Amino acid sequence: MNANETGYELKSARYLAREILTRALRPGDRVIDATMGNGYDTLFLCETVGPEGRVYAFDIQAQAVETTRARLRENGMADRAELILAGHQEMDRYVTEPVRAVVFNLGWLPGGDHAVTTRHETTREAVQKALTLLRPLGFLVLCAYPGHPEGAVELRELTELFSALPNRRFNVLHQRFLNAAPGAPECFVIQKQT
C-alpha cells in the first residue's frame, strides 16, 4: 500500500514541522527562521506568509545569508524577509513585534563546515526568547539532530526545558520515531496558550 492509498504517511521530523507550519500560518503573519541555513525554510515561510507577511531569518555564517538571499531573489521573495547575520539568541534585538511562529532546524549548515554547529547554550537562550516573542496560539517548531555530540546535548537540554514549561501556558509535543536509527531527528512543537 502506498501513501496515496492510505491518505497519510508518517515521515521525518522535518516533514511534521512543515505540516504544522502549513496549517498554522496565515497570510500576513510575522515569523522567525532562527536557523537560516541554505534558505529552504526561509523561502517556505516567505511563500506561506504572503506579500503582506514578514520573515526574520538568522544565521551566524555569511555563507548562509548569501545563499538564502540568492534563493529568495530567484523566487521573487526577497522583499518578504529580513536576513540577519547574527546568532538566534540575539533575536529579541531585531524583532520587537509578536510573531506567529519561530522555526529552529538545529545542527550545521548543509554543505558547510560541520565544526560550526548550533550550541546548547545559545539555543536554550534563543528558545527562551522565542517563547516570549510568540503571540497567543503561536508555535515554536524545532527539529533537533542528536546524531552528533553537540546535538545530543542540545536534545537533552531542550527536553528538560520543554518538559518544565507550565502546561497552563504551553502545549508541548515531542515527536520521535521509536524504531528509527540512533541519532534520528526529533521534532518539538510548542504552542503558546496565553
FIKOLZA-1660 file (N, C-alpha, C; in steps of 0.1 Angstrom, whole numbers, plus 5000, padded with zeros to 4 digits):
% residues 194
   i   px   py   pz ch aa at
   1 5009 4988 5000  A  M  N
   1 5000 5000 5000  A  M CA
   1 5009 5012 5000  A  M  C
   2 5006 5022 4991  A  N  N
   2 5014 5034 4991  A  N CA
   2 5007 5045 4998  A  N  C
   3 5014 5057 5000  A  A  N
   3 5008 5068 5007  A  A CA
   3 4995 5073 5001  A  A  C
   4 4994 5072 4988  A  N  N
   4 4982 5077 4982  A  N CA
   4 4970 5069 4986  A  N  C
   5 4972 5056 4988  A  E  N
   5 4961 5047 4992  A  E CA
   5 4957 5049 5007  A  E  C
   6 4967 5052 5015  A  T  N
   6 4963 5054 5030  A  T CA
   6 4959 5069 5032  A  T  C
   7 4963 5078 5024  A  G  N
   7 4960 5092 5026  A  G CA
   7 4970 5100 5035  A  G  C
   8 4977 5093 5043  A  Y  N
   8 4987 5100 5051  A  Y CA
   8 4998 5090 5055  A  Y  C
   9 5011 5095 5054  A  E  N
   9 5022 5087 5057  A  E CA
   9 5031 5094 5068  A  E  C
  10 5034 5086 5078  A  L  N
  10 5043 5092 5088  A  L CA
  10 5057 5094 5082  A  L  C
  11 5062 5105 5084  A  K  N
  11 5075 5108 5078  A  K CA
  11 5084 5115 5088  A  K  C
  12 5095 5121 5084  A  S  N
  12 5105 5127 5093  A  S CA
  12 5100 5138 5102  A  S  C
  13 5109 5142 5111  A  A  N
  13 5107 5153 5120  A  A CA
  13 5105 5166 5111  A  A  C
  14 5113 5168 5101  A  R  N
  14 5111 5180 5093  A  R CA
  14 5098 5180 5085  A  R  C
  15 5093 5168 5081  A  Y  N
  15 5080 5168 5075  A  Y CA
  15 5069 5172 5084  A  Y  C
  16 5070 5167 5097  A  L  N
  16 5060 5171 5107  A  L CA
  16 5060 5186 5109  A  L  C
  17 5072 5191 5110  A  A  N
  17 5074 5206 5113  A  A CA
  17 5067 5214 5101  A  A  C
  18 5069 5210 5089  A  R  N
  18 5063 5217 5078  A  R CA
  18 5048 5215 5078  A  R  C
  19 5043 5204 5081  A  E  N
  19 5029 5201 5081  A  E CA
  19 5022 5211 5091  A  E  C
  20 5028 5212 5103  A  I  N
  20 5022 5220 5113  A  I CA
  20 5023 5235 5109  A  I  C
  21 5034 5239 5104  A  L  N
  21 5035 5253 5099  A  L CA
  21 5025 5256 5088  A  L  C
  22 5023 5247 5079  A  T  N
  22 5014 5249 5068  A  T CA
  22 5000 5251 5073  A  T  C
  23 4996 5244 5084  A  R  N
  23 4983 5246 5090  A  R CA
  23 4982 5258 5098  A  R  C
  24 4993 5262 5105  A  A  N
  24 4992 5273 5115  A  A CA
  24 4994 5287 5109  A  A  C
  25 5002 5288 5099  A  L  N
  25 5005 5301 5094  A  L CA
  25 4994 5307 5084  A  L  C
  26 4993 5320 5084  A  R  N
  26 4983 5327 5076  A  R CA
  26 4990 5338 5068  A  R  C
  27 4984 5342 5057  A  P  N
  27 4990 5354 5050  A  P CA
  27 4990 5366 5060  A  P  C
  28 5001 5373 5059  A  G  N
  28 5003 5385 5067  A  G CA
  28 5010 5382 5081  A  G  C
  29 5012 5370 5084  A  D  N
  29 5019 5367 5097  A  D CA
  29 5033 5371 5097  A  D  C
  30 5038 5374 5109  A  R  N
  30 5052 5376 5112  A  R CA
  30 5058 5364 5118  A  R  C
  31 5070 5359 5113  A  V  N
  31 5076 5347 5117  A  V CA
  31 5091 5348 5118  A  V  C
  32 5097 5339 5125  A  I  N
  32 5112 5339 5126  A  I CA
  32 5117 5326 5122  A  I  C
  33 5127 5326 5113  A  D  N
  33 5135 5314 5110  A  D CA
  33 5148 5316 5118  A  D  C
  34 5149 5309 5129  A  A  N
  34 5160 5311 5138  A  A CA
  34 5173 5305 5133  A  A  C
  35 5172 5296 5123  A  T  N
  35 5184 5290 5117  A  T CA
  35 5183 5289 5102  A  T  C
  36 5187 5300 5096  A  M  N
  36 5185 5302 5082  A  M CA
  36 5191 5291 5073  A  M  C
  37 5203 5287 5075  A  G  N
  37 5209 5276 5067  A  G CA
  37 5210 5280 5053  A  G  C
  38 5206 5271 5044  A  N  N
  38 5206 5274 5029  A  N CA
  38 5193 5280 5024  A  N  C
  39 5184 5284 5033  A  G  N
  39 5173 5292 5029  A  G CA
  39 5160 5285 5025  A  G  C
  40 5160 5272 5026  A  Y  N
  40 5148 5265 5022  A  Y CA
  40 5136 5268 5031  A  Y  C
  41 5139 5268 5044  A  D  N
  41 5128 5271 5054  A  D CA
  41 5124 5286 5052  A  D  C
  42 5134 5294 5050  A  T  N
  42 5131 5309 5049  A  T CA
  42 5122 5311 5036  A  T  C
  43 5125 5304 5025  A  L  N
  43 5117 5305 5013  A  L CA
  43 5103 5300 5016  A  L  C
  44 5102 5288 5022  A  F  N
  44 5088 5283 5025  A  F CA
  44 5080 5293 5034  A  F  C
  45 5087 5298 5044  A  L  N
  45 5080 5308 5052  A  L CA
  45 5075 5320 5045  A  L  C
  46 5084 5325 5036  A  C  N
  46 5080 5337 5028  A  C CA
  46 5068 5334 5019  A  C  C
  47 5068 5322 5013  A  E  N
  47 5057 5318 5004  A  E CA
  47 5044 5317 5012  A  E  C
  48 5045 5312 5025  A  T  N
  48 5034 5309 5033  A  T CA
  48 5028 5322 5039  A  T  C
  49 5036 5332 5043  A  V  N
  49 5030 5344 5049  A  V CA
  49 5026 5354 5039  A  V  C
  50 5030 5352 5026  A  G  N
  50 5025 5361 5015  A  G CA
  50 5031 5374 5015  A  G  C
  51 5027 5383 5005  A  P  N
  51 5033 5396 5004  A  P CA
  51 5031 5405 5015  A  P  C
  52 5021 5403 5023  A  E  N
  52 5019 5412 5035  A  E CA
  52 5026 5407 5047  A  E  C
  53 5032 5395 5047  A  G  N
  53 5039 5389 5058  A  G CA
  53 5053 5394 5059  A  G  C
  54 5060 5389 5070  A  R  N
  54 5074 5392 5072  A  R CA
  54 5081 5381 5079  A  R  C
  55 5093 5377 5073  A  V  N
  55 5101 5367 5079  A  V CA
  55 5114 5373 5083  A  V  C
  56 5118 5371 5096  A  Y  N
  56 5131 5375 5101  A  Y CA
  56 5139 5362 5102  A  Y  C
  57 5150 5361 5095  A  A  N
  57 5158 5349 5094  A  A CA
  57 5172 5352 5099  A  A  C
  58 5177 5343 5108  A  F  N
  58 5190 5345 5115  A  F CA
  58 5200 5334 5111  A  F  C
  59 5213 5337 5110  A  D  N
  59 5224 5328 5109  A  D CA
  59 5237 5335 5112  A  D  C
  60 5246 5327 5118  A  I  N
  60 5259 5333 5121  A  I CA
  60 5269 5332 5110  A  I  C
  61 5266 5325 5099  A  Q  N
  61 5275 5324 5088  A  Q CA
  61 5271 5332 5076  A  Q  C
  62 5280 5340 5071  A  A  N
  62 5278 5349 5060  A  A CA
  62 5274 5340 5048  A  A  C
  63 5279 5328 5046  A  Q  N
  63 5276 5320 5035  A  Q CA
  63 5261 5316 5035  A  Q  C
  64 5255 5314 5047  A  A  N
  64 5241 5311 5048  A  A CA
  64 5233 5323 5043  A  A  C
  65 5237 5335 5048  A  V  N
  65 5229 5347 5044  A  V CA
  65 5230 5349 5029  A  V  C
  66 5241 5348 5023  A  E  N
  66 5243 5350 5008  A  E CA
  66 5235 5339 5000  A  E  C
  67 5236 5327 5005  A  T  N
  67 5228 5316 4998  A  T CA
  67 5213 5318 4999  A  T  C
  68 5209 5322 5010  A  T  N
  68 5195 5325 5012  A  T CA
  68 5190 5337 5004  A  T  C
  69 5198 5347 5005  A  R  N
  69 5195 5359 4997  A  R CA
  69 5193 5356 4982  A  R  C
  70 5202 5348 4977  A  A  N
  70 5201 5344 4962  A  A CA
  70 5189 5335 4960  A  A  C
  71 5186 5326 4969  A  R  N
  71 5174 5317 4968  A  R CA
  71 5161 5326 4968  A  R  C
  72 5160 5335 4977  A  L  N
  72 5148 5344 4977  A  L CA
  72 5147 5352 4965  A  L  C
  73 5158 5358 4960  A  R  N
  73 5157 5366 4948  A  R CA
  73 5153 5358 4936  A  R  C
  74 5158 5346 4935  A  E  N
  74 5154 5337 4924  A  E CA
  74 5139 5334 4924  A  E  C
  75 5133 5334 4935  A  N  N
  75 5119 5331 4937  A  N CA
  75 5110 5343 4939  A  N  C
  76 5116 5355 4937  A  G  N
  76 5108 5367 4939  A  G CA
  76 5103 5370 4953  A  G  C
  77 5110 5365 4963  A  M  N
  77 5106 5367 4977  A  M CA
  77 5115 5375 4985  A  M  C
  78 5125 5382 4979  A  A  N
  78 5135 5389 4987  A  A CA
  78 5128 5400 4996  A  A  C
  79 5118 5406 4991  A  D  N
  79 5111 5417 4999  A  D CA
  79 5103 5413 5011  A  D  C
  80 5102 5400 5012  A  R  N
  80 5094 5395 5024  A  R CA
  80 5102 5391 5036  A  R  C
  81 5115 5391 5034  A  A  N
  81 5124 5387 5045  A  A CA
  81 5134 5397 5049  A  A  C
  82 5138 5397 5061  A  E  N
  82 5149 5404 5066  A  E CA
  82 5160 5394 5071  A  E  C
  83 5171 5393 5064  A  L  N
  83 5181 5384 5067  A  L CA
  83 5192 5390 5076  A  L  C
  84 5194 5383 5087  A  I  N
  84 5202 5389 5098  A  I CA
  84 5214 5380 5101  A  I  C
  85 5226 5386 5099  A  L  N
  85 5238 5379 5102  A  L CA
  85 5241 5381 5117  A  L  C
  86 5235 5372 5125  A  A  N
  86 5236 5372 5140  A  A CA
  86 5231 5359 5145  A  A  C
  87 5235 5355 5157  A  G  N
  87 5231 5343 5164  A  G CA
  87 5216 5344 5167  A  G  C
  88 5209 5333 5167  A  H  N
  88 5195 5333 5171  A  H CA
  88 5192 5338 5185  A  H  C
  89 5202 5337 5194  A  Q  N
  89 5200 5342 5207  A  Q CA
  89 5199 5357 5208  A  Q  C
  90 5201 5364 5196  A  E  N
  90 5200 5378 5195  A  E CA
  90 5187 5383 5190  A  E  C
  91 5178 5373 5187  A  M  N
  91 5165 5377 5180  A  M CA
  91 5157 5388 5186  A  M  C
  92 5158 5389 5199  A  D  N
  92 5150 5400 5206  A  D CA
  92 5156 5414 5203  A  D  C
  93 5168 5415 5199  A  R  N
  93 5174 5428 5195  A  R CA
  93 5168 5432 5181  A  R  C
  94 5164 5423 5173  A  Y  N
  94 5160 5426 5159  A  Y CA
  94 5144 5425 5157  A  Y  C
  95 5138 5418 5166  A  V  N
  95 5124 5415 5164  A  V CA
  95 5117 5420 5177  A  V  C
  96 5108 5430 5175  A  T  N
  96 5101 5435 5187  A  T CA
  96 5086 5433 5187  A  T  C
  97 5081 5428 5175  A  E  N
  97 5067 5426 5174  A  E CA
  97 5064 5411 5177  A  E  C
  98 5052 5408 5182  A  P  N
  98 5048 5394 5184  A  P CA
  98 5048 5386 5171  A  P  C
  99 5052 5374 5171  A  V  N
  99 5053 5365 5159  A  V CA
  99 5043 5353 5161  A  V  C
 100 5039 5348 5149  A  R  N
 100 5030 5336 5149  A  R CA
 100 5038 5324 5151  A  R  C
 101 5051 5323 5146  A  A  N
 101 5059 5311 5147  A  A CA
 101 5074 5315 5147  A  A  C
 102 5081 5306 5154  A  V  N
 102 5096 5306 5154  A  V CA
 102 5100 5292 5150  A  V  C
 103 5109 5291 5140  A  V  N
 103 5113 5278 5135  A  V CA
 103 5128 5276 5137  A  V  C
 104 5132 5265 5143  A  F  N
 104 5146 5261 5145  A  F CA
 104 5148 5248 5138  A  F  C
 105 5159 5247 5130  A  N  N
 105 5164 5235 5124  A  N CA
 105 5178 5234 5128  A  N  C
 106 5181 5227 5139  A  L  N
 106 5194 5227 5146  A  L CA
 106 5204 5219 5138  A  L  C
 107 5217 5220 5143  A  G  N
 107 5228 5213 5136  A  G CA
 107 5238 5222 5130  A  G  C
 108 5241 5218 5117  A  W  N
 108 5251 5226 5110  A  W CA
 108 5246 5229 5096  A  W  C
 109 5252 5239 5090  A  L  N
 109 5249 5243 5076  A  L CA
 109 5251 5232 5066  A  L  C
 110 5241 5227 5060  A  P  N
 110 5243 5216 5050  A  P CA
 110 5253 5221 5039  A  P  C
 111 5263 5213 5037  A  G  N
 111 5273 5216 5028  A  G CA
 111 5284 5225 5034  A  G  C
 112 5283 5229 5046  A  G  N
 112 5292 5238 5053  A  G CA
 112 5301 5230 5062  A  G  C
 113 5308 5237 5070  A  D  N
 113 5318 5232 5080  A  D CA
 113 5310 5226 5091  A  D  C
 114 5312 5213 5093  A  H  N
 114 5304 5206 5104  A  H CA
 114 5310 5209 5118  A  H  C
 115 5321 5216 5118  A  A  N
 115 5326 5220 5131  A  A CA
 115 5318 5232 5137  A  A  C
 116 5311 5239 5128  A  V  N
 116 5303 5250 5132  A  V CA
 116 5288 5245 5133  A  V  C
 117 5284 5243 5146  A  T  N
 117 5270 5238 5148  A  T CA
 117 5263 5248 5158  A  T  C
 118 5250 5246 5159  A  T  N
 118 5243 5253 5169  A  T CA
 118 5248 5247 5182  A  T  C
 119 5247 5255 5193  A  R  N
 119 5253 5252 5206  A  R CA
 119 5242 5252 5216  A  R  C
 120 5242 5243 5226  A  H  N
 120 5231 5242 5235  A  H CA
 120 5229 5255 5243  A  H  C
 121 5240 5262 5247  A  E  N
 121 5238 5274 5255  A  E CA
 121 5231 5284 5247  A  E  C
 122 5235 5287 5235  A  T  N
 122 5228 5298 5227  A  T CA
 122 5214 5293 5222  A  T  C
 123 5213 5280 5219  A  T  N
 123 5200 5275 5215  A  T CA
 123 5190 5277 5227  A  T  C
 124 5194 5273 5239  A  R  N
 124 5185 5274 5250  A  R CA
 124 5181 5289 5252  A  R  C
 125 5190 5298 5251  A  E  N
 125 5187 5312 5253  A  E CA
 125 5178 5317 5242  A  E  C
 126 5180 5313 5229  A  A  N
 126 5172 5316 5218  A  A CA
 126 5158 5311 5220  A  A  C
 127 5156 5299 5224  A  V  N
 127 5143 5293 5226  A  V CA
 127 5135 5301 5237  A  V  C
 128 5142 5304 5248  A  Q  N
 128 5135 5312 5258  A  Q CA
 128 5130 5326 5253  A  Q  C
 129 5138 5332 5245  A  K  N
 129 5134 5345 5239  A  K CA
 129 5123 5343 5229  A  K  C
 130 5124 5332 5221  A  A  N
 130 5113 5329 5211  A  A CA
 130 5100 5327 5218  A  A  C
 131 5100 5320 5229  A  L  N
 131 5087 5317 5237  A  L CA
 131 5081 5331 5241  A  L  C
 132 5089 5340 5245  A  T  N
 132 5085 5353 5249  A  T CA
 132 5079 5361 5237  A  T  C
 133 5085 5360 5225  A  L  N
 133 5081 5367 5213  A  L CA
 133 5068 5361 5207  A  L  C
 134 5065 5349 5210  A  L  N
 134 5053 5342 5204  A  L CA
 134 5040 5350 5209  A  L  C
 135 5031 5352 5199  A  R  N
 135 5018 5357 5203  A  R CA
 135 5009 5345 5208  A  R  C
 136 4998 5348 5214  A  P  N
 136 4990 5337 5219  A  P CA
 136 4986 5328 5207  A  P  C
 137 4986 5315 5209  A  L  N
 137 4983 5305 5199  A  L CA
 137 4994 5304 5189  A  L  C
 138 5005 5310 5191  A  G  N
 138 5017 5309 5182  A  G CA
 138 5024 5296 5185  A  G  C
 139 5033 5293 5175  A  F  N
 139 5040 5280 5176  A  F CA
 139 5055 5282 5175  A  F  C
 140 5062 5274 5183  A  L  N
 140 5077 5272 5182  A  L CA
 140 5078 5258 5177  A  L  C
 141 5085 5257 5165  A  V  N
 141 5087 5243 5159  A  V CA
 141 5102 5241 5158  A  V  C
 142 5107 5230 5164  A  L  N
 142 5121 5228 5164  A  L CA
 142 5125 5214 5161  A  L  C
 143 5134 5213 5151  A  C  N
 143 5140 5199 5148  A  C CA
 143 5154 5198 5154  A  C  C
 144 5156 5188 5162  A  A  N
 144 5169 5185 5168  A  A CA
 144 5175 5173 5162  A  A  C
 145 5188 5173 5161  A  Y  N
 145 5196 5163 5155  A  Y CA
 145 5206 5157 5165  A  Y  C
 146 5202 5147 5172  A  P  N
 146 5211 5142 5182  A  P CA
 146 5222 5132 5177  A  P  C
 147 5224 5131 5164  A  G  N
 147 5234 5122 5159  A  G CA
 147 5248 5127 5159  A  G  C
 148 5251 5138 5165  A  H  N
 148 5265 5143 5168  A  H CA
 148 5266 5148 5182  A  H  C
 149 5277 5149 5188  A  P  N
 149 5279 5151 5202  A  P CA
 149 5271 5164 5207  A  P  C
 150 5273 5175 5200  A  E  N
 150 5266 5187 5205  A  E CA
 150 5251 5186 5203  A  E  C
 151 5247 5179 5192  A  G  N
 151 5232 5177 5190  A  G CA
 151 5226 5168 5201  A  G  C
 152 5233 5159 5206  A  A  N
 152 5228 5150 5217  A  A CA
 152 5226 5159 5230  A  A  C
 153 5236 5168 5232  A  V  N
 153 5235 5177 5244  A  V CA
 153 5223 5186 5242  A  V  C
 154 5221 5192 5230  A  E  N
 154 5210 5201 5227  A  E CA
 154 5197 5194 5230  A  E  C
 155 5196 5181 5225  A  L  N
 155 5183 5174 5227  A  L CA
 155 5180 5172 5242  A  L  C
 156 5190 5168 5249  A  R  N
 156 5188 5166 5264  A  R CA
 156 5184 5179 5271  A  R  C
 157 5191 5190 5268  A  E  N
 157 5188 5203 5274  A  E CA
 157 5174 5208 5270  A  E  C
 158 5171 5206 5257  A  L  N
 158 5157 5211 5253  A  L CA
 158 5146 5202 5258  A  L  C
 159 5148 5189 5259  A  T  N
 159 5138 5181 5265  A  T CA
 159 5135 5185 5280  A  T  C
 160 5146 5188 5287  A  E  N
 160 5145 5193 5301  A  E CA
 160 5137 5206 5301  A  E  C
 161 5141 5215 5293  A  L  N
 161 5135 5229 5292  A  L CA
 161 5120 5228 5289  A  L  C
 162 5117 5220 5278  A  F  N
 162 5103 5220 5274  A  F CA
 162 5094 5212 5283  A  F  C
 163 5100 5202 5290  A  S  N
 163 5092 5194 5300  A  S CA
 163 5088 5203 5312  A  S  C
 164 5096 5213 5315  A  A  N
 164 5093 5221 5326  A  A CA
 164 5084 5233 5323  A  A  C
 165 5080 5235 5311  A  L  N
 165 5071 5246 5307  A  L CA
 165 5057 5244 5314  A  L  C
 166 5052 5254 5320  A  P  N
 166 5039 5253 5326  A  P CA
 166 5028 5249 5316  A  P  C
 167 5020 5239 5319  A  N  N
 167 5010 5234 5310  A  N CA
 167 4998 5243 5308  A  N  C
 168 4997 5252 5317  A  R  N
 168 4986 5262 5315  A  R CA
 168 4989 5273 5305  A  R  C
 169 5002 5274 5302  A  R  N
 169 5007 5284 5293  A  R CA
 169 5011 5279 5280  A  R  C
 170 5016 5266 5280  A  F  N
 170 5021 5260 5268  A  F CA
 170 5017 5245 5266  A  F  C
 171 5014 5242 5254  A  N  N
 171 5012 5228 5250  A  N CA
 171 5025 5223 5243  A  N  C
 172 5031 5212 5247  A  V  N
 172 5043 5207 5242  A  V CA
 172 5042 5193 5236  A  V  C
 173 5046 5192 5224  A  L  N
 173 5046 5179 5217  A  L CA
 173 5060 5175 5213  A  L  C
 174 5064 5163 5215  A  H  N
 174 5077 5158 5212  A  H CA
 174 5075 5145 5203  A  H  C
 175 5079 5147 5191  A  Q  N
 175 5077 5136 5181  A  Q CA
 175 5091 5129 5178  A  Q  C
 176 5092 5116 5180  A  R  N
 176 5103 5108 5176  A  R CA
 176 5099 5095 5172  A  R  C
 177 5106 5089 5163  A  F  N
 177 5102 5075 5158  A  F CA
 177 5110 5065 5167  A  F  C
 178 5102 5057 5174  A  L  N
 178 5108 5048 5184  A  L CA
 178 5117 5037 5177  A  L  C
 179 5114 5034 5165  A  N  N
 179 5122 5024 5158  A  N CA
 179 5132 5029 5148  A  N  C
 180 5135 5042 5149  A  A  N
 180 5145 5049 5140  A  A CA
 180 5159 5045 5144  A  A  C
 181 5168 5048 5134  A  A  N
 181 5182 5046 5137  A  A CA
 181 5187 5055 5148  A  A  C
 182 5197 5052 5155  A  P  N
 182 5202 5061 5166  A  P CA
 182 5206 5075 5159  A  P  C
 183 5203 5085 5166  A  G  N
 183 5206 5099 5162  A  G CA
 183 5196 5105 5152  A  G  C
 184 5185 5098 5149  A  A  N
 184 5175 5103 5140  A  A CA
 184 5169 5116 5145  A  A  C
 185 5166 5125 5136  A  P  N
 185 5160 5138 5140  A  P CA
 185 5147 5137 5149  A  P  C
 186 5145 5146 5158  A  E  N
 186 5133 5146 5166  A  E CA
 186 5127 5160 5165  A  E  C
 187 5114 5161 5166  A  C  N
 187 5107 5174 5164  A  C CA
 187 5099 5177 5177  A  C  C
 188 5101 5190 5181  A  F  N
 188 5093 5196 5192  A  F CA
 188 5084 5206 5186  A  F  C
 189 5071 5206 5191  A  V  N
 189 5062 5217 5187  A  V CA
 189 5056 5222 5200  A  V  C
 190 5058 5235 5202  A  I  N
 190 5052 5242 5214  A  I CA
 190 5042 5252 5210  A  I  C
 191 5030 5252 5215  A  Q  N
 191 5021 5262 5212  A  Q CA
 191 5018 5270 5225  A  Q  C
 192 5019 5283 5224  A  K  N
 192 5017 5292 5235  A  K CA
 192 5002 5294 5237  A  K  C
 193 4997 5293 5249  A  Q  N
 193 4983 5294 5251  A  Q CA
 193 4979 5308 5254  A  Q  C
 194 4986 5315 5263  A  T  N
 194 4983 5329 5267  A  T CA
 194 4995 5337 5268  A  T  C
% end
